[in-house]
Amino acid sequence: MPELPDLEVYREAIAARTLGQPLERVRLGSPFVLRSAEPPIAEAAGRRVVAVRRLGKRLVLGLEGDLFLCLHLMIAGRLHWRERGARLPGRAGLAAFDFPAGTLVLTEAGSKRRAALHLVRGEAALAALDPGGLEPLAADRAAFAAALRRENHTLKRALTDPALFAGIGNAYSDEILHRARLSPVKLTSRLDDEELARLHEATRAVLVEWTERLRAEAGEGFPEGVTAFRPEMAVHGRHRAPCPVCGTAVQRIVRAENEVNYCPRCQTGGQILSDRSLARLLRQDWPRTVEELERNPALGLRAAERP
């Protein structure tokens, strides 16, 4: 799922191409992508773009007449800039937004249609789409701490809860927790002040660094390589690869469509966190420490091995 750094670079690229331009028309490739009925989508046609904003994990095109086009890319939604009037690409093409300078195309990989488009009128209607999470780059330490401790969750869950923090998802929460040297399953209520300071600093550093990296990668072009898995990441998507800090094999916990990636030496004091499905399968053979893991090559989880 595109997260804050990806969405900021998308926002900047869209603004550079559409601000002040009239939205000539909206073409829908799938009727299911449009999740609002009033005002009708046809009302957006002919209105100039006056602002391009990010609302949590949503991108918002502000139009004349107090209208807002709100896009949520979900997991597999991506945006592309094409020549004016470009055709929608087969089954993946969900919507196209035609401007004099080109066409913004929304696609979604896979068979599940989760990406969503809303057209709403007025700031109040737009605010109703906002889960309410704190913008992490705008928050000082006190505000960050208050949001984090609002509910007693694991750090992984707290960082990815859109009602607590805006724009952080599965990928960058892994990177933040690795940078902060904190366990993803540590409870927010058990953080001391020094750990909270490390987490706040790591959150800002990781999000700023990756935004700058992705901005430089896109350059003057449109960001086409948006992905949650990048080889430069420390732990996310790097199961079994060596941690860039200590060389220990990165471990993961997989639950449904989400996964937690972490370094057991840097983050959990050498403890291997239990993956429920694997723990049930291996039972007494489940390794509880890095040392047990490295002594048992039959598990196939050594640092030298790659996925």
PERA-V770656 format. One line per field, one symbol per residue. psi: psi as a letter, one per 30 degrees, with the letter a starting at -180 (. if undefined). burial: # if it has 24 or more other C-alpha atoms within 12 Angstrom, else .. A space follows every 10 residues. Layout:
psi->???
burial->???
This chain:
psi->kkaeeeeeee eeeeefffkf kkjelkkkfk fffjglfklk ffffkfkkkf kjlkjcgkkk jkllghkkkk kjfbegklkk kllkgkkkjb ffjelkjkle fakkkklkll fkjfkkkkjl kleeeefffk fglkjfffkl eeeeeeeege ljlleeeeeg jffekkfkae efeeeeeeef hkkfgkkefg kleeeeeeee eeeeeeeeee eeeeeeeebf akjfhklfjk ffleekghkf lkkfeffkkk llkkjbgllk kljfeffggf kjkkjeeeee efcffkkfle eeeffifffh glffkl.
burial->########## #####.###. ########## ..####.... #.###.#### ########## ####.##### ########## ##...###.. .######### .#######.. ..######## #....#..## ..#####... #..##.###. ...####### ########## ########## ########.. #...##.### ########## #..##..... .###.###.. ..######## ####...### ###.....## ########.# #####..... .....##### ..##...... ###....
